Every structure is written in C-alpha cells, then in structure tokens.
Amino acid sequence: MASDTIELDGKTFVPASQLIIPEWPCVLGDRPQPTLTVKDNDLFLVTDTLGNISGCLGDDMNASMGLFCCDTRFLSRLELQINQRSPVLLSSTADKGFALSVLCTNPSTDGGARLEGGDKLEPDTPADGKAETSLHPLRADTIGIAREIVLNGALFEELEVSNYSTTSIRFQLSLSFDADFVDLFVVRGYSRKHKGQLLCAVPNIQPAEAQTQEISLAYQGLDGAVMESRIHFLHRQPDYFQGYTAVWEMELESHETQKLGYRLHMLTNNRPASGVSSPVTLAQARAAELIEQQDWRQHVTQIRSDKNTFNRVVERAEQDVYLLRQSFGKGHVLSAGVPWFSTLFGRDSIIAASQTLMLDSAIARETLIILADYQGKKDDEWRDEQPGKILHELRMGEMARCQEIPHTPYYGTVDATPLWLMLYAEYFAWTADGETLELLWPNALAAMEWIDRNCKETGYLSYQRQSKRGLANQGWKDSGDCIVNSKGEMAQGAIALAEVQAYVYSAKVRLAELARMKKRLDLADRWLDEARDLKIRFNRDFWMQHQDFCALALDGDGNQVDSISSNPGHCLNLGIFLPEKAYSVAERLRAPDMFNGWGIRTLSSLSPAYNPMGYHVGSVWPHDNAIIAMGMRSLGLIDQSLELFQALFDMTQMQPYHRPPELFCGYDRTPDNAPVKYPVACSPQAWATGSIFQLLHMIVNLVPDAPGNCLRIIDPALPPTINRLSLHNLRVGPTLLDLEFERSGNTTACRVAKKRGNLRVVIEA
C-alpha cells in the first residue's frame, strides 16, 4: 500500500482521489422539500418527508439535510430507491422527536420483472460475471414500504417491504449512502480555503468480490482527525454493492414481507463520536429512548387543562424540552435549536433554563454549573474572552479545532453574563439549594466584576466586536443589520442595548439580596447603590420624549438609537423603568405597527428598515413575546398579557406538531391567513419551546420564595379559552405541590389539591 494509507480497526483507507468509485444515480428534485427533524442528545438528523437525504446537495436546495454529530455531517446521502426511482410518499411523521416513520409505495417503473405462475427468473449475467437485473415494468402501488429511523447514540433504520399484489414480483431496492463530513459552519454558508481529504475503505469499494456486512465512509481533517461513518447491515444482507449503494434483488411472493435494516455508527479516531452509548438493534434503541423520556416526565411538573388543543401544545413542549437536553460533561443543558444551533449557548441556554424553572429546576442548576466551568479566565481578543465573562457559543467541528473560527468557545455576547447572574438568583428562589449557591458564589463575583469593569467608562454595559471572525452585534438580536436608528441607518461604535442595562440592574438587585443573606453587607449595599444610580441614568438617557418610548440602544457616541423596537419590552418585568414609563412602553408595543395579531414584531412596520421576513427587523419571536407578556403581567395589565398569550397559542396550534417556531414573519394577521413561516427557522428551538412554560407561569403568576419557605400565587388569571388548569408535581424547595386553577367568569380560583412538605402557600387575589 502507498504511504498515505490509514489503518483503522483492521481496515485500510486510501484517499478517495486515488480511486474510481462506482456511482448510483440520485433522484433530482426541482425545489426545496419539506423536512423531518429528529434529535437525540448530541445527534440530529434532517431528511425530506420520505426519510431520504438527496445525494444532490450541491444545488443548495436542501443543504441543511444530513446526520450531524459534534458539528460534523456524518451522512450527506441516504436515498431509498425502487428500481432507481424515488418511492411515492403515503405518510410520514417525526412526532416522537427521536424517531421518524414513513409509509411509501412504488411508482410505475421500468424496474422489476413479474413472476407469472411461480416461475423464478434468473438475473442476466453479463460478460464480467457480475449479476445485474433486467428492468421490466412494475405496476404502481404494488409494494408497501414501512420505514423507521431511530437515533440513540447511532442511527438505526429498518424497512419492512411487502408485496400487495396477487402474484409474485421481483424488483430492485437500493439504499445509497455518502458522507461529506463537512463542518456545520460550511453547511450554513461559510467558505473554507482548504479542507481535508475523503478516504475510501479497501476493499469495500469493490463489494462484489468482498463478502462484507459493512460500508465505511471516512475523512481525514486538516487537524489529522479521522472521522468515519460505519454502516453495518442487519437482517438480510445486500446482494451486492455499487460504490456506496447497497442493492437488494427482491423476490416477494404475494403478501410476503421481508425486513431489511442497518446500524450506522459515527467514529472519530476510531472512538464513538457521540457521547451516548448505543444499543445493538433499533427495537432496543426505541425502547431505551421511551424509557428514558418516561422517567424524565415522571420527575417534572405535569401541566394539563380541560382543553385538548391546549394540552397538545403543552405535551409537545414537554417532549421538546426533553429532546433539546444535550450532554456536556456530567450534566445536561438545553441546546439552542435544530439544525443550526444544536450546541451549548450562553444566552439561549440561560433564558430557556429560566423559562422552564417551573417545569424542571434541574435544568437551571446544570446550566449554571456547566457555563461556570467555561467562564472566561483571560483576555483573548480572538475569542472575545475576558475574565468572568460567560460564553456565547461552543463548537467542536473541524473549523473550530483548526482555529478557523473562534468558537472554542467564543465569548462574543454582552448579555449572557448578567443573565447568568439573574438565573443564579432565580434558581435559588425556586430551590433554596444552598450547596449550589456556595459552589457558584466565586463565579458570581467574577461575573459581577466583569460587568463593573466594562461599565466603568460609560456607566453602561456595551459591546464592540474584537474578534475578526466574531459577531458584529452581540445582544439577542445578533444579525448584522438589526441595530438601526429611525432612519434605517446602522448604529456605530460600542452599543449599549436597553434590555442589557435592565439585566444589569436586575442582577445587582438580586445579588444584593443574596449578599445580605451571606452577611456580605458591603457588597449588598454597594450593588443596591449602583442599581439605584443605573435606574436614574437609564430613565434619563434612554427615554425618547418625542416618542414617549425607550430607545433601542445608545451608540458609541452616546446618542440614542431611536427605533421603535421590542427590546424595551424586556425591561418591563425587571424594575428599571419608572412606573409611568413602563406603562407607556407596554401600551406602545400593542400599537398596530408593532402587534401584528400573532405577536409583537421585533421592529416597527413604520421603520425604513422594516422587513417582515427579516430575522430581527420585523419578524415575530415567541420568546421575545413571552418575556414582554411577563412584563405586562407584572404591571397589572392582565387583559393585555392574556391577549398576547392567546395570540401566541393560536399561532402555535397552527404549526406542525403544535410546536412554536424560533420565529415567523411579521405579516399582519387577517381572518383568512395563517402565520407566515420564516424559511430557515430552527424547530425545535429552546427558548421558543420555553416560551410555552413562561406563558403558563405568567397566567398562574407564581412567586416562589423557597428560602423563606413560601409560595405566593398572585391574582391568577386563566384566559377565556381555558376553564381549568392543573399543576401536578410542582417543586418549590423540598416540597411537592398539586395546584388546581378554575375560571368562573373573570375570576380564577386556586386551591392546593395536595402538598408533600411544609411549604406555606399564600393565594392573593
């Protein structure tokens, strides 16, 4: 063998460029296809509705399709064909979240010879001695194929192939595989000057002579790491291979069914790429997923109402929270969303953990600890890292490993650090977990010191890109075109966002309470004084008198970025506004240029920069709206907050699987239209899913004080579409509660149905 061969697990790999690999034709589409998405921990799969991944991804029509692990695409083609034709879809679903199922049949094709009278036809034998099938007509809708794919540390697929004709048939069935091993950032559109090399396993590329049960696809990255997709066939073995296509010559008697299948393992340097141990069979994988999910559900709060449509939304949100849990070290964090952000995020993971405290406070604990482990320790301009700063995004693909992107991790976020402090205080209010409070106190001090250092020059927490491959905008609206003034012009210099100052204010007030409890009166007094001073300056510097509204931000020269946007809505629940200003902001957000009937837009439709299809300049985000609804509720604007609640639930009930999208377009709601889909929104997505629980928290209005052994329920208000709501297994501190709410006219009553612990429950009307 040549010197550039690689030996792995008894197989020899050579660069693909040295060999000619037989190809199997792919079936071309003419437009982007609807997709199915399944996820398990650090794996996710995006296919078309047939369960296929087209081998023709170069047209960018369906570039997001594939099997991904650790920011690498381990499968870029998975194509089922009948006589080299695409099957006809009957139905498909990814309802379980970790599995998809497809029912399909055959088109009328030129492939397949009908066996009349039980005679068996032998395949043609060409001069080279390799078996090939003569292709003859096959009637449409003769074959039924039930296809199931499950993720559980690996990819498992089983196909049940049935003959529904009255006579025996013969046809060719094939599964084509390929893997480009590209980095997810390349899939998202980033370009690379150089890349590694695809490898071929020898002799697997000549399987007619090799009695093998496996196909191996491999790639060696620029960092020397070798990634491999190893496909092991189960049940009936393929009759032969053509390149990376497995071919079965099927002969089925009338109403006979045969089962085919395989397991695909992903490896990096001959070790499992996924952090999840995989079973052997699909049945074991399915059972393991169901058992784990059921066990998790039994330990979280169960929320149900008297309306089935409402319950379907809540049940889907519960399932999606489970699906989005992703392992990092010994804990789980909610990854931000599939397909683009299936990794650890600072801001997204923190907000989602805060939203789901009522459901499962363990998510918040593990999020705090894992992010504290990555807390900034030095000044590193390439990664925008600074001591005490909480990360923005962690990536593990080849581009990160080769330092082509700074996400190892990348710290370019201005709000994750104050949000981490807010979650730290919120988690303690729900749990009274003194052990975690003590464990993370040094991290809290470091985070506050980072905030103070960065506020020193202007008095406000601002951002300005340092890394040449970093984000220009570093708040939650982090697209490049979103921080604009009323003329549609981009803001320049260091940007101080309105909501970020509210986060800082809230962090200082809440941490002052914890410091007082810890007998650190020096810190408590200082942080309260700083919070009071910030509130005075904020109401002076950010308030636009002519608009009676709060500016989006201050630019690098201290000038107001005077757009009407949703950002100030995040301030409503945090106490930084003077009361009259808070009410003015809440009312302005409900004006027609902001509220489109489904939710509040990110930017006023009167702005020159408004685009209903823009990511942050006119679209509607469920999490943005849930935060605003919480703010309205805190001001006593119950009817207004319930209006927003109902609009978001109406939108969600119209989505596939009753799952709220990351965002949707800002077009007005009319009696005849549905919410307009944003083309590349993540689904499921963490803080969109979390918004369901935040909205539920808003209507029942729970105020936990676990350290004080008390839960206050302040003026709960069910919307007109719900008569009864129950919370079972709600945990506040060590106490478990069952609460029941019932609406009568405009009044909602609450009773404690069961209590296991000595928590004091105070219901305030």
Protein Blocks (a to p, Z undefined) as FASTA:
>chain_A
ZZkbcceehiacddfklpccddddddddfbdcddddddehjaccdddfkopacfblmnom
mmmgccdeehiafbfbdcddeehiacddfbdcfklopaccddddddddfedcddehhiac
dddddfkopacdddddddehkbccddddddehiacdddddddfbfbdcddddddddddeh
iafklmnopacfbdcddddddfklmmmlpccfbdcdddddfkopacddddddehjadfbd
ehjaccddddddehiacdddddddddeehiafbfcdcdfblklmmmmmmmmmmmmmmmmc
cdddfbfklmmmmmmmmmmmmmmpccehjbccddfbdfklgccdfklmmmmmmmmmmmom
mlmmmmmmmmmmmgcfbdcfklopaehiacfbdcfbfklmnopacclccfbbfklmmmmm
mmmmmmmmmnopaklmmmmmmmmmmmmmmmmmmmmmnopacdddfblkbcfblcfblcfk
lmccfkopacehjdddfklmmmmmmmmmmmmmmmmmnopaklmmmmmmmmmmmmmmmmmm
mpcfklopacfbdcfkopacfbdcfklmmmmmnopacfklmmmmmmmmmpmklmgojacc
fbdfkbmkbcfkbfklopacfklmmmmmmmmmmnopamlmmmmmmmmmmmmmmpghiiac
fbdcfbdcdfkbccdddfklccddfklmmmmmmmmmmmnopacdfknopacdehiaddfk
bmbdcdehiaehjbdcddddddehjaccdddfbdcdjbdcdddZZ
